[in-house]
């Protein structure tokens, strides 16, 4: 009986380990399946951030980091990071505190959680708003309101949730030629993007950004 209990306990422990490694007991995705999953995660994450951008400025934002190149997270996961900022000579309405209060209220009304507003000591007038929206794959959103003499600036940074899958395997599908050691140079000269623009994910065989149809084709 003791041997049987010990064997059962080992089996349960191994099942738990496998569950953690593969994500809720499901086999980790590879190749095209991983790429398709990552694309859907990325588009949901970008759409949530773009919705926030529209509440602040409906125009061309400067790209500080496009947000589709995967990074490693955890032992065997991937995530995305993006950055956007308003253009030079742009102004927000009212003070940074008022602008921060407005967007914090909007976030609260539109499904965002763990909303925090931070201020700085001394003569620093910046206001920082933080939030998350895990069901849209946004682990952390930060909005920095920075007033200036000639121009105000809003800087948005967002980290996606950590998703199961090998980020190196994902990069092989993301960028042509990586798997063979003959990576194709990317041809992406975008420096700005409006939140209503169609996002890209990955690159075509010629190195240009890859855009997708409504059905993912």
C-alpha positions as CSV (number, residue, x, y, z in Angstrom):
1,X,0.0,0.0,0.0
2,X,2.8,2.4,0.8
3,X,4.5,1.6,-2.5
4,X,1.2,2.3,-4.3
5,X,0.7,5.6,-2.6
6,X,4.2,6.7,-3.4
7,X,3.8,5.8,-7.0
8,X,0.6,7.7,-7.2
9,X,2.1,10.7,-5.6
10,X,5.0,10.7,-8.1
11,X,2.6,10.5,-10.9
12,X,0.6,13.5,-9.7
13,X,3.8,15.5,-9.2
14,X,5.0,14.7,-12.7
15,X,1.6,15.7,-14.1
16,X,1.9,19.0,-12.3
17,X,5.4,19.6,-13.7
18,X,4.3,18.8,-17.2
19,X,1.3,21.1,-16.8
20,X,3.5,24.0,-15.8
21,X,5.9,23.4,-18.7
22,X,3.2,23.2,-21.4
23,X,0.6,25.6,-20.0
24,X,-2.4,24.2,-18.2
25,X,-1.7,20.6,-19.3
26,X,-1.9,21.3,-23.0
27,X,1.0,20.6,-25.4
28,X,3.1,23.6,-26.2
29,X,2.4,24.9,-29.7
30,X,5.2,24.9,-32.4
31,X,5.8,26.3,-35.9
32,X,2.8,27.7,-37.7
33,X,0.4,26.9,-34.9
34,X,2.5,28.9,-32.4
35,X,2.8,31.8,-35.0
36,X,-1.0,31.9,-35.5
37,X,-1.6,31.9,-31.7
38,X,1.0,34.7,-31.2
39,X,-0.5,36.8,-34.0
40,X,-3.9,36.7,-32.4
41,X,-2.5,37.5,-29.0
42,X,-0.5,40.4,-30.5
43,X,-3.5,41.9,-32.4
44,X,-5.7,41.8,-29.3
45,X,-3.0,43.4,-27.2
46,X,-2.4,46.1,-29.8
47,X,-6.1,46.8,-30.3
48,X,-6.6,47.4,-26.6
49,X,-3.7,49.8,-26.5
50,X,-4.9,51.6,-29.7
51,X,-8.2,52.1,-28.1
52,X,-6.5,53.9,-25.2
53,X,-4.5,56.0,-27.7
54,X,-7.7,57.2,-29.4
55,X,-8.9,58.6,-26.1
56,X,-5.8,60.7,-25.9
57,X,-4.8,61.7,-29.4
58,X,-6.4,60.6,-32.7
59,X,-3.5,61.1,-35.0
60,X,0.0,59.9,-35.9
61,X,2.0,58.6,-32.9
62,X,5.7,58.2,-32.9
63,X,6.8,54.6,-32.8
64,X,9.2,54.0,-29.9
65,X,8.9,50.2,-30.4
66,X,6.5,48.6,-32.8
67,X,5.5,45.8,-30.5
68,X,5.4,42.6,-32.7
69,X,8.9,41.2,-32.1
70,X,8.7,38.5,-29.4
71,X,10.8,38.6,-26.2
72,X,11.5,35.8,-23.8
73,X,9.5,35.6,-20.5
74,X,9.6,33.0,-17.8
75,X,11.3,29.7,-18.5
76,X,9.5,28.9,-21.8
77,X,7.3,31.8,-22.8
78,X,7.1,34.8,-25.1
79,X,5.8,38.4,-24.7
80,X,5.6,41.7,-26.6
81,X,6.5,45.2,-25.7
82,X,5.5,48.4,-27.5
83,X,6.1,52.1,-27.1
84,X,4.2,55.2,-28.6
85,X,4.6,58.9,-28.0
86,X,2.7,62.0,-29.2
87,X,4.3,64.3,-31.8
88,X,6.4,67.4,-31.2
89,X,4.4,70.6,-30.5
90,X,1.4,68.6,-29.4
91,X,-0.6,69.8,-26.3
92,X,-2.9,67.9,-24.0
93,X,-6.0,69.6,-22.6
94,X,-5.6,71.0,-19.1
95,X,-2.9,70.0,-16.6
96,X,-1.2,66.6,-16.5
97,X,-3.2,65.8,-13.3
98,X,-6.5,66.6,-15.2
99,X,-5.4,64.5,-18.2
100,X,-4.4,61.6,-16.0
101,X,-7.7,61.7,-14.1
102,X,-9.7,61.6,-17.3
103,X,-7.9,58.6,-18.8
104,X,-8.0,56.8,-15.4
105,X,-11.7,57.2,-15.3
106,X,-12.1,56.0,-18.9
107,X,-9.9,52.9,-18.2
108,X,-12.0,52.1,-15.2
109,X,-15.2,52.3,-17.3
110,X,-13.8,50.2,-20.1
111,X,-12.7,47.0,-18.4
112,X,-9.2,47.9,-17.3
113,X,-8.1,47.0,-13.8
114,X,-5.4,47.7,-11.1
115,X,-5.5,51.3,-12.2
116,X,-2.9,53.5,-10.3
117,X,-2.1,57.2,-10.7
118,X,1.4,58.3,-9.6
119,X,2.9,61.7,-9.2
120,X,6.4,62.9,-8.5
121,X,7.9,65.0,-5.8
122,X,9.6,68.4,-6.2
123,X,9.2,70.4,-9.4
124,X,8.4,67.4,-11.6
125,X,4.8,67.8,-12.9
126,X,4.6,64.4,-14.7
127,X,1.7,62.2,-14.0
128,X,2.0,58.4,-14.6
129,X,-1.1,56.2,-15.0
130,X,-0.8,52.4,-14.8
131,X,-3.4,49.7,-15.6
132,X,-3.8,46.2,-16.9
133,X,-6.2,44.2,-19.0
134,X,-5.3,40.5,-19.0
135,X,-8.3,39.4,-21.0
136,X,-6.9,41.5,-23.9
137,X,-3.3,40.2,-23.1
138,X,-2.1,43.5,-21.6
139,X,-0.1,42.8,-18.5
140,X,1.0,46.4,-17.9
141,X,0.1,49.7,-19.5
142,X,1.9,52.9,-18.5
143,X,0.9,56.4,-19.6
144,X,3.3,59.2,-18.8
145,X,2.0,62.7,-19.1
146,X,5.0,65.0,-19.5
147,X,4.3,68.8,-19.8
148,X,6.8,71.1,-21.5
149,X,7.3,74.7,-22.5
150,X,7.0,74.2,-26.2
151,X,5.4,70.8,-26.4
152,X,3.6,68.4,-24.1
153,X,4.2,64.7,-24.5
154,X,2.3,61.5,-23.7
155,X,4.4,58.3,-23.7
156,X,2.7,55.0,-23.7
157,X,4.5,51.7,-23.0
158,X,2.8,48.4,-22.8
159,X,3.9,44.8,-22.0
160,X,1.8,41.9,-23.1
161,X,1.0,38.9,-20.9
162,X,3.5,36.1,-20.9
163,X,2.2,33.3,-23.2
164,X,3.4,29.7,-23.5
165,X,5.7,28.9,-26.4
166,X,9.3,29.0,-27.4
167,X,10.1,32.6,-28.4
168,X,13.1,31.4,-30.5
169,X,10.8,29.0,-32.4
170,X,8.4,31.9,-32.9
171,X,11.1,34.2,-34.3
172,X,11.9,31.5,-37.0
173,X,8.4,31.9,-38.3
174,X,8.3,35.6,-37.7
175,X,11.3,36.6,-39.8
176,X,12.2,34.8,-43.1
177,X,15.5,33.0,-43.3
178,X,16.2,32.8,-39.5
179,X,15.8,29.0,-39.4
180,X,18.4,28.5,-42.2
181,X,20.8,31.1,-40.8
182,X,20.1,33.4,-43.8
183,X,17.9,36.0,-42.2
184,X,16.3,38.4,-44.7
185,X,17.0,42.1,-43.9
186,X,13.8,43.9,-42.8
187,X,12.5,46.8,-44.9
188,X,10.4,48.8,-42.5
189,X,10.8,52.6,-42.6
190,X,7.7,53.4,-40.5
191,X,8.4,56.0,-37.8
192,X,4.8,56.9,-37.0
193,X,1.4,55.1,-36.8
194,X,-2.2,56.2,-36.1
195,X,-4.1,54.0,-33.7
196,X,-6.6,53.3,-36.5
197,X,-4.0,52.0,-38.9
198,X,-4.0,48.3,-39.7
199,X,-1.2,46.5,-37.7
200,X,1.3,44.2,-39.1
201,X,2.8,41.0,-37.7
202,X,5.9,39.4,-39.0
203,X,7.6,39.9,-42.3
204,X,7.1,38.8,-45.9
205,X,9.8,36.9,-47.8
206,X,11.2,40.2,-49.1
207,X,11.5,41.6,-45.6
208,X,8.5,44.0,-45.8
209,X,6.0,44.1,-42.9
210,X,3.3,41.4,-43.2
211,X,-0.3,42.6,-43.1
212,X,-3.2,40.3,-42.7
213,X,-6.8,40.2,-44.0
214,X,-9.9,40.0,-41.9
215,X,-9.7,36.2,-41.9
216,X,-6.0,36.2,-41.1
217,X,-4.8,35.5,-44.6
